[in-house]
């Protein structure tokens, strides 16, 4: 079986883990946590990063720091993994679902239209006319490592006093190379950025996440909240409700080793994407989804658009599995999931179409060229007219 996306440990992971264990620092303290935070912050060119248990925890902490309160609304994409949306509910707020554009990321045109026509600014706070609820923040997801249109989104957010939380859990290493944000990495443009190190991400610690922020005081507060709000750890004084969201030192030791290979992994992802594109030339029934111009993407996941209208996508996944190729369909729209079916969904059109025709294909950083050829041969055989 050629797997969809698996971890790649070819560096110093074992060495650093054994070092952490030999020192006894296996829990939520130890030098590797600090090293991992420093290495990631240096990579994305920010002053500081705060490690935590997961990308979901990073999003939860970020939304809390935005000042989102129970009973309010947060704008979020419908075409994403549900973990990008669930933290909104952790706070007691509710999502407003936004459509995607052809990048699979949030559609800035519809975002702007929603703010203009469905909302109004009341004492500087965007307020939804239909419910009277405040909207203080939006979550934008860089889907599959493809940068969202951050120039447009940041302009809209500025016009309506919205805090921007970048879900960069799939986009570590993606950056702009032209335009206003040239040199800026995904996660470092908005008010907060969240990264994930789940097992299928471009680098992994098995689990774990990281937060960055434009305001260092707010980031320091996130670090405080993520470690149970210890005001005096000796006498156990806590002046706020905190969370046990700290990363372990063993996880961080793996992360330090993975950071040493991140640039190489990004290059492999890009090279393998190009190989796929070349091998699908001539098959009009499939299209490799492109990445935004003016950016260099980490190309974390490859999205293949199946153009053949009568294709049974579920049957295709099962047939490919029988042929030794693991694939998956894109997520079901969050606005159509049972926990969110009563939430506001604004003019969802393009996301519905893409949810029916996108297939993710093998993209591991240790994927071999001959495996890419096999994947393309199987897909071309099944989907040629």
Buried (B, 14 or more C-beta within 10 A) or exposed (E): EBBBBBBBBEBBBEEBBEBBEEEEBBEBEBBBBBBBBBBBBEBBEBEBBBBBBBBBBBBBBBBBBBEBEEEBBBBBBBBBBEBBBBBBBEBEBBBBBBBBBEBBBBBBBBBBBBBEEBBEEEEEBBBBEEBEBBBBBBBBBBBBBBBBBBBBBBBBBEEBEBBBBBBBBBBBBBBBEEEEBEEBBBBBBBBBBBBBBBEBBBBBBEBBBBBBBBEEEBBEBBBBBBBBBEEEEEEEEEEEEBBEBBBBBBBBBBBBBBBBBBEEBBEBBBBBBEBBBEBBEEBEBBBBBBBBEEBBBBBBBBBBBBBBEEBEBEEBBEBBEEBEBBBEBBBEBBBBBEEBEEBBBBBBEBBBEBBEBBBBBBBBBEBEEEBBEBBBEBBBEBBEE
